[in-house]
Amino acid sequence: MTAEQNYLQDVLSMIIEAAKEAKLSATTGKDSRTVQQQAFEEGRALAYYEVVSTLLNQAEVFGLSPDILRVLNFNPDEELL
């Protein structure tokens, strides 16, 4: 892989992991949060979903494939919603 591909792979992987953590945070511990705290956690998870979806959609537009970057196999609709 080129340095650029490694960079994209690493950054996308980190963002996806943060998105998964945000989803987990939004779905666990609901009983111990205020309504405002829960709304924040859910909004944070949704924001990560939008970022990941946009990045992966743009990768497709630019002709990047899962053969080049394995992280492109990630399905945000299934994993983050």
The first five atom37 places (N, CA, C, CB, O) and aatype in JSON, in Angstrom:
{
  "aatype": [12, 16, 0, 6, 5, 2, 18, 10, 5, 3, 19, 10, 15, 12, 9, 9, 6, 0, 0, 11, 6, 0, 11, 10, 15, 0, 16, 16, 7, 11, 3, 15, 1, 16, 19, 5, 5, 5, 0, 13, 6, 6, 7, 1, 0, 10, 0, 18, 18, 6, 19, 19, 15, 16, 10, 10, 2, 5, 0, 6, 19, 13, 7, 10, 15, 14, 3, 9, 10, 1, 19, 10, 2, 13, 2, 14, 3, 6, 6, 10, 10],
  "atom_mask": [
    [1, 1, 1, 1, 1],
    [1, 1, 1, 1, 1],
    [1, 1, 1, 1, 1],
    [1, 1, 1, 1, 1],
    [1, 1, 1, 1, 1],
    [1, 1, 1, 1, 1],
    [1, 1, 1, 1, 1],
    [1, 1, 1, 1, 1],
    [1, 1, 1, 1, 1],
    [1, 1, 1, 1, 1],
    [1, 1, 1, 1, 1],
    [1, 1, 1, 1, 1],
    [1, 1, 1, 1, 1],
    [1, 1, 1, 1, 1],
    [1, 1, 1, 1, 1],
    [1, 1, 1, 1, 1],
    [1, 1, 1, 1, 1],
    [1, 1, 1, 1, 1],
    [1, 1, 1, 1, 1],
    [1, 1, 1, 1, 1],
    [1, 1, 1, 1, 1],
    [1, 1, 1, 1, 1],
    [1, 1, 1, 1, 1],
    [1, 1, 1, 1, 1],
    [1, 1, 1, 1, 1],
    [1, 1, 1, 1, 1],
    [1, 1, 1, 1, 1],
    [1, 1, 1, 1, 1],
    [1, 1, 1, 0, 1],
    [1, 1, 1, 1, 1],
    [1, 1, 1, 1, 1],
    [1, 1, 1, 1, 1],
    [1, 1, 1, 1, 1],
    [1, 1, 1, 1, 1],
    [1, 1, 1, 1, 1],
    [1, 1, 1, 1, 1],
    [1, 1, 1, 1, 1],
    [1, 1, 1, 1, 1],
    [1, 1, 1, 1, 1],
    [1, 1, 1, 1, 1],
    [1, 1, 1, 1, 1],
    [1, 1, 1, 1, 1],
    [1, 1, 1, 0, 1],
    [1, 1, 1, 1, 1],
    [1, 1, 1, 1, 1],
    [1, 1, 1, 1, 1],
    [1, 1, 1, 1, 1],
    [1, 1, 1, 1, 1],
    [1, 1, 1, 1, 1],
    [1, 1, 1, 1, 1],
    [1, 1, 1, 1, 1],
    [1, 1, 1, 1, 1],
    [1, 1, 1, 1, 1],
    [1, 1, 1, 1, 1],
    [1, 1, 1, 1, 1],
    [1, 1, 1, 1, 1],
    [1, 1, 1, 1, 1],
    [1, 1, 1, 1, 1],
    [1, 1, 1, 1, 1],
    [1, 1, 1, 1, 1],
    [1, 1, 1, 1, 1],
    [1, 1, 1, 1, 1],
    [1, 1, 1, 0, 1],
    [1, 1, 1, 1, 1],
    [1, 1, 1, 1, 1],
    [1, 1, 1, 1, 1],
    [1, 1, 1, 1, 1],
    [1, 1, 1, 1, 1],
    [1, 1, 1, 1, 1],
    [1, 1, 1, 1, 1],
    [1, 1, 1, 1, 1],
    [1, 1, 1, 1, 1],
    [1, 1, 1, 1, 1],
    [1, 1, 1, 1, 1],
    [1, 1, 1, 1, 1],
    [1, 1, 1, 1, 1],
    [1, 1, 1, 1, 1],
    [1, 1, 1, 1, 1],
    [1, 1, 1, 1, 1],
    [1, 1, 1, 1, 1],
    [1, 1, 1, 1, 1]
  ],
  "atom_positions": [
    [[0.84, -1.2, 0.0], [0.0, 0.0, 0.0], [0.87, 1.25, 0.0], [-0.95, 0.01, 1.21], [1.98, 1.25, 0.54]],
    [[0.36, 2.28, -0.6], [1.07, 3.55, -0.6], [0.87, 4.24, 0.75], [0.58, 4.46, -1.77], [0.04, 3.82, 1.55]],
    [[1.63, 5.28, 0.99], [1.5, 6.05, 2.23], [0.1, 6.65, 2.32], [2.58, 7.16, 2.3], [-0.49, 6.71, 3.4]],
    [[-0.43, 7.1, 1.2], [-1.77, 7.69, 1.18], [-2.83, 6.65, 1.54], [-2.06, 8.3, -0.19], [-3.76, 6.94, 2.29]],
    [[-2.69, 5.45, 0.99], [-3.64, 4.38, 1.29], [-3.55, 3.99, 2.77], [-3.38, 3.16, 0.4], [-4.58, 3.75, 3.41]],
    [[-2.34, 3.91, 3.29], [-2.17, 3.6, 4.71], [-2.82, 4.67, 5.58], [-0.68, 3.47, 5.05], [-3.48, 4.37, 6.58]],
    [[-2.62, 5.92, 5.2], [-3.21, 7.03, 5.94], [-4.74, 6.92, 5.94], [-2.78, 8.38, 5.33], [-5.37, 6.99, 7.0]],
    [[-5.32, 6.74, 4.76], [-6.78, 6.62, 4.66], [-7.29, 5.42, 5.46], [-7.21, 6.5, 3.2], [-8.29, 5.52, 6.16]],
    [[-6.62, 4.31, 5.34], [-7.01, 3.1, 6.07], [-6.99, 3.35, 7.58], [-6.07, 1.93, 5.71], [-7.94, 3.01, 8.28]],
    [[-5.92, 3.95, 8.06], [-5.79, 4.2, 9.5], [-6.81, 5.2, 10.02], [-4.39, 4.69, 9.82], [-7.44, 4.98, 11.05]],
    [[-6.96, 6.31, 9.3], [-7.89, 7.34, 9.75], [-9.33, 6.84, 9.7], [-7.75, 8.6, 8.88], [-10.08, 7.04, 10.65]],
    [[-9.71, 6.19, 8.63], [-11.07, 5.65, 8.55], [-11.31, 4.6, 9.63], [-11.32, 5.05, 7.16], [-12.4, 4.55, 10.21]],
    [[-10.33, 3.78, 9.89], [-10.47, 2.77, 10.94], [-10.68, 3.43, 12.3], [-9.24, 1.85, 10.98], [-11.53, 2.99, 13.08]],
    [[-9.92, 4.47, 12.59], [-10.07, 5.18, 13.86], [-11.44, 5.84, 13.98], [-8.97, 6.23, 14.02], [-12.07, 5.8, 15.04]],
    [[-11.91, 6.45, 12.9], [-13.22, 7.1, 12.92], [-14.33, 6.06, 13.08], [-13.44, 7.92, 11.63], [-15.28, 6.29, 13.82]],
    [[-14.21, 4.94, 12.41], [-15.21, 3.88, 12.53], [-15.24, 3.33, 13.95], [-14.92, 2.74, 11.53], [-16.32, 3.09, 14.5]],
    [[-14.09, 3.13, 14.56], [-14.05, 2.65, 15.94], [-14.69, 3.66, 16.89], [-12.6, 2.35, 16.38], [-15.42, 3.28, 17.8]],
    [[-14.42, 4.94, 16.68], [-15.04, 5.98, 17.51], [-16.56, 5.98, 17.3], [-14.46, 7.37, 17.17], [-17.31, 6.2, 18.25]],
    [[-17.0, 5.75, 16.08], [-18.43, 5.69, 15.78], [-19.09, 4.51, 16.48], [-18.66, 5.59, 14.27], [-20.2, 4.64, 17.01]],
    [[-18.42, 3.37, 16.5], [-18.96, 2.2, 17.19], [-19.05, 2.47, 18.7], [-18.08, 0.97, 16.92], [-20.03, 2.08, 19.34]],
    [[-18.04, 3.11, 19.25], [-18.06, 3.45, 20.67], [-19.18, 4.44, 20.99], [-16.71, 4.04, 21.09], [-19.83, 4.33, 22.03]],
    [[-19.4, 5.4, 20.09], [-20.48, 6.37, 20.29], [-21.83, 5.68, 20.26], [-20.42, 7.47, 19.22], [-22.71, 6.0, 21.06]],
    [[-22.01, 4.74, 19.35], [-23.27, 3.99, 19.3], [-23.47, 3.19, 20.58], [-23.3, 3.05, 18.08], [-24.56, 3.18, 21.15]],
    [[-22.42, 2.53, 21.02], [-22.5, 1.76, 22.25], [-22.84, 2.65, 23.44], [-21.19, 1.02, 22.5], [-23.67, 2.29, 24.28]],
    [[-22.22, 3.79, 23.5], [-22.49, 4.74, 24.59], [-23.93, 5.23, 24.56], [-21.53, 5.93, 24.5], [-24.55, 5.43, 25.6]],
    [[-24.46, 5.41, 23.35], [-25.84, 5.9, 23.21], [-26.86, 4.83, 23.57], [-26.08, 6.37, 21.79], [-27.99, 5.15, 23.95]],
    [[-26.47, 3.56, 23.46], [-27.43, 2.49, 23.7], [-27.31, 1.84, 25.07], [-27.28, 1.44, 22.65], [-28.17, 1.05, 25.47]],
    [[-26.25, 2.16, 25.8], [-26.09, 1.6, 27.15], [-26.14, 2.71, 28.19], [-24.76, 0.82, 27.26], [-25.8, 3.86, 27.9]],
    [[-26.56, 2.38, 29.38], [-26.57, 3.33, 30.48], [-27.65, 4.39, 30.39], [0.0, 0.0, 0.0], [-27.55, 5.44, 31.02]],
    [[-28.69, 4.12, 29.62], [-29.75, 5.11, 29.44], [-30.44, 5.48, 30.75], [-30.78, 4.59, 28.46], [-30.84, 6.62, 30.95]],
    [[-30.57, 4.51, 31.64], [-31.3, 4.74, 32.88], [-30.6, 5.71, 33.82], [-31.52, 3.44, 33.6], [-31.25, 6.35, 34.65]],
    [[-29.3, 5.85, 33.68], [-28.55, 6.7, 34.59], [-28.31, 8.1, 34.04], [-27.23, 6.07, 34.92], [-27.61, 8.9, 34.67]],
    [[-28.88, 8.42, 32.89], [-28.67, 9.73, 32.26], [-29.92, 10.59, 32.31], [-28.24, 9.56, 30.82], [-31.04, 10.11, 32.41]],
    [[-29.68, 11.89, 32.25], [-30.8, 12.81, 32.09], [-31.25, 12.76, 30.63], [-30.41, 14.28, 32.52], [-30.54, 12.2, 29.78]],
    [[-32.37, 13.32, 30.34], [-32.88, 13.37, 28.97], [-31.89, 14.12, 28.08], [-34.27, 14.05, 28.93], [-31.65, 13.72, 26.94]],
    [[-31.32, 15.19, 28.6], [-30.37, 15.98, 27.82], [-29.09, 15.19, 27.54], [-30.04, 17.3, 28.55], [-28.55, 15.25, 26.43]],
    [[-28.6, 14.47, 28.52], [-27.4, 13.67, 28.32], [-27.64, 12.57, 27.29], [-26.95, 13.05, 29.65], [-26.78, 12.31, 26.44]],
    [[-28.8, 11.94, 27.36], [-29.12, 10.89, 26.41], [-29.27, 11.45, 25.0], [-30.4, 10.16, 26.81], [-28.82, 10.84, 24.03]],
    [[-29.89, 12.61, 24.89], [-30.03, 13.25, 23.58], [-28.66, 13.58, 23.0], [-30.89, 14.54, 23.68], [-28.43, 13.43, 21.8]],
    [[-27.75, 14.03, 23.85], [-26.39, 14.33, 23.4], [-25.71, 13.08, 22.87], [-25.56, 14.93, 24.55], [-25.13, 13.1, 21.78]],
    [[-25.78, 11.98, 23.62], [-25.14, 10.73, 23.21], [-25.73, 10.21, 21.9], [-25.29, 9.66, 24.31], [-24.99, 9.74, 21.04]],
    [[-27.03, 10.31, 21.74], [-27.67, 9.86, 20.5], [-27.27, 10.75, 19.33], [-29.19, 9.84, 20.66], [-27.04, 10.27, 18.23]],
    [[-27.19, 12.06, 19.57], [-26.78, 12.99, 18.53], [-25.33, 12.77, 18.11], [0.0, 0.0, 0.0], [-24.99, 12.86, 16.93]],
    [[-24.49, 12.48, 19.08], [-23.08, 12.2, 18.81], [-22.96, 10.95, 17.94], [-22.29, 12.01, 20.13], [-22.19, 10.93, 16.98]],
    [[-23.71, 9.92, 18.27], [-23.68, 8.68, 17.48], [-24.17, 8.93, 16.05], [-24.55, 7.6, 18.15], [-23.59, 8.42, 15.1]],
    [[-25.22, 9.72, 15.92], [-25.74, 10.04, 14.59], [-24.74, 10.86, 13.78], [-27.07, 10.79, 14.7], [-24.6, 10.66, 12.57]],
    [[-24.06, 11.78, 14.43], [-23.05, 12.58, 13.73], [-21.92, 11.7, 13.19], [-22.48, 13.66, 14.66], [-21.48, 11.88, 12.06]],
    [[-21.47, 10.75, 14.01], [-20.45, 9.82, 13.53], [-20.96, 9.01, 12.34], [-20.0, 8.88, 14.66], [-20.24, 8.79, 11.38]],
    [[-22.22, 8.57, 12.42], [-22.81, 7.82, 11.31], [-22.75, 8.65, 10.02], [-24.27, 7.43, 11.63], [-22.36, 8.14, 8.97]],
    [[-23.12, 9.9, 10.11], [-23.13, 10.76, 8.93], [-21.72, 10.95, 8.37], [-23.74, 12.12, 9.26], [-21.52, 10.94, 7.15]],
    [[-20.75, 11.13, 9.25], [-19.36, 11.3, 8.81], [-18.86, 10.04, 8.11], [-18.45, 11.64, 10.0], [-18.3, 10.11, 7.02]],
    [[-19.06, 8.89, 8.74], [-18.6, 7.63, 8.16], [-19.3, 7.37, 6.83], [-18.85, 6.46, 9.13], [-18.65, 6.99, 5.86]],
    [[-20.59, 7.57, 6.78], [-21.34, 7.36, 5.53], [-20.82, 8.25, 4.41], [-22.84, 7.63, 5.75], [-20.63, 7.8, 3.29]],
    [[-20.59, 9.51, 4.73], [-20.09, 10.45, 3.73], [-18.71, 10.04, 3.23], [-20.04, 11.87, 4.3], [-18.46, 10.05, 2.02]],
    [[-17.82, 9.69, 4.14], [-16.47, 9.28, 3.74], [-16.5, 8.04, 2.85], [-15.62, 9.02, 4.97], [-15.79, 7.98, 1.85]],
    [[-17.31, 7.07, 3.22], [-17.36, 5.85, 2.43], [-18.04, 6.08, 1.08], [-18.1, 4.76, 3.19], [-17.62, 5.5, 0.08]],
    [[-19.06, 6.91, 1.04], [-19.71, 7.23, -0.24], [-18.75, 7.98, -1.16], [-20.98, 8.06, 0.0], [-18.72, 7.72, -2.36]],
    [[-17.98, 8.88, -0.61], [-17.02, 9.64, -1.42], [-15.9, 8.73, -1.92], [-16.44, 10.81, -0.62], [-15.39, 8.93, -3.03]],
    [[-15.52, 7.76, -1.12], [-14.49, 6.82, -1.57], [-14.97, 6.1, -2.83], [-14.15, 5.8, -0.46], [-14.2, 5.88, -3.76]],
    [[-16.24, 5.74, -2.84], [-16.81, 5.08, -4.02], [-16.81, 6.01, -5.21], [-18.23, 4.6, -3.73], [-16.49, 5.59, -6.33]],
    [[-17.18, 7.28, -4.99], [-17.2, 8.26, -6.08], [-15.8, 8.41, -6.69], [-17.71, 9.62, -5.56], [-15.67, 8.59, -7.9]],
    [[-14.77, 8.35, -5.84], [-13.41, 8.51, -6.32], [-12.8, 7.21, -6.84], [-12.55, 9.05, -5.22], [-11.63, 7.16, -7.2]],
    [[-13.61, 6.15, -6.88], [-13.16, 4.9, -7.46], [-12.3, 4.04, -6.55], [0.0, 0.0, 0.0], [-11.65, 3.11, -7.01]],
    [[-12.29, 4.34, -5.26], [-11.56, 3.48, -4.33], [-12.37, 2.23, -4.09], [-11.26, 4.22, -2.99], [-13.6, 2.27, -4.04]],
    [[-11.7, 1.12, -3.93], [-12.42, -0.14, -3.77], [-11.97, -0.85, -2.5], [-12.21, -1.04, -4.99], [-10.89, -0.57, -1.98]],
    [[-12.79, -1.78, -2.01], [-12.4, -2.59, -0.85], [-11.13, -3.41, -1.11], [-13.53, -3.51, -0.46], [-10.47, -3.84, -0.16]],
    [[-10.8, -3.63, -2.37], [-9.56, -4.33, -2.69], [-8.35, -3.49, -2.31], [-9.51, -4.68, -4.19], [-7.29, -4.02, -1.97]],
    [[-8.52, -2.17, -2.36], [-7.43, -1.25, -2.01], [-7.44, -0.95, -0.52], [-7.54, 0.07, -2.83], [-6.41, -1.02, 0.15]],
    [[-8.62, -0.61, 0.0], [-8.77, -0.28, 1.42], [-9.82, -1.2, 2.02], [-9.17, 1.23, 1.61], [-11.0, -1.06, 1.73]],
    [[-9.41, -2.13, 2.85], [-10.34, -3.12, 3.4], [-11.44, -2.48, 4.25], [-9.59, -4.14, 4.24], [-12.53, -3.05, 4.39]],
    [[-11.16, -1.31, 4.81], [-12.15, -0.64, 5.65], [-13.39, -0.23, 4.85], [-11.54, 0.58, 6.32], [-14.43, 0.05, 5.43]],
    [[-13.28, -0.18, 3.54], [-14.42, 0.19, 2.7], [-15.51, -0.88, 2.69], [-13.96, 0.46, 1.29], [-16.6, -0.64, 2.18]],
    [[-15.22, -2.03, 3.25], [-16.23, -3.09, 3.38], [-17.22, -2.79, 4.51], [-15.56, -4.43, 3.63], [-18.25, -3.45, 4.61]],
    [[-16.91, -1.82, 5.33], [-17.76, -1.49, 6.48], [-19.1, -0.95, 5.99], [-17.07, -0.46, 7.39], [-19.15, -0.12, 5.09]],
    [[-20.2, -1.43, 6.6], [-21.53, -0.97, 6.23], [-22.11, -0.15, 7.39], [-22.46, -2.18, 5.88], [-22.59, -0.72, 8.37]],
    [[-22.07, 1.17, 7.29], [-22.54, 2.02, 8.39], [-24.02, 1.86, 8.68], [-22.24, 3.47, 8.09], [-24.45, 2.02, 9.83]],
    [[-24.83, 1.55, 7.67], [-26.25, 1.38, 7.9], [-26.53, 0.2, 8.81], [-26.98, 1.2, 6.58], [-27.41, 0.26, 9.67]],
    [[-25.78, -0.86, 8.63], [-25.97, -2.05, 9.48], [-25.28, -1.92, 10.83], [-25.45, -3.29, 8.77], [-25.81, -2.38, 11.84]],
    [[-24.12, -1.31, 10.85], [-23.31, -1.28, 12.06], [-23.6, -0.11, 12.99], [-21.87, -1.26, 11.68], [-23.38, -0.21, 14.19]],
    [[-24.08, 1.0, 12.44], [-24.2, 2.21, 13.27], [-25.62, 2.69, 13.5], [-23.43, 3.3, 12.64], [-25.84, 3.54, 14.36]],
    [[-26.57, 2.17, 12.76], [-27.96, 2.62, 12.98], [-28.7, 1.64, 13.84], [-28.69, 2.8, 11.66], [-29.88, 1.84, 14.13]]
  ]
}
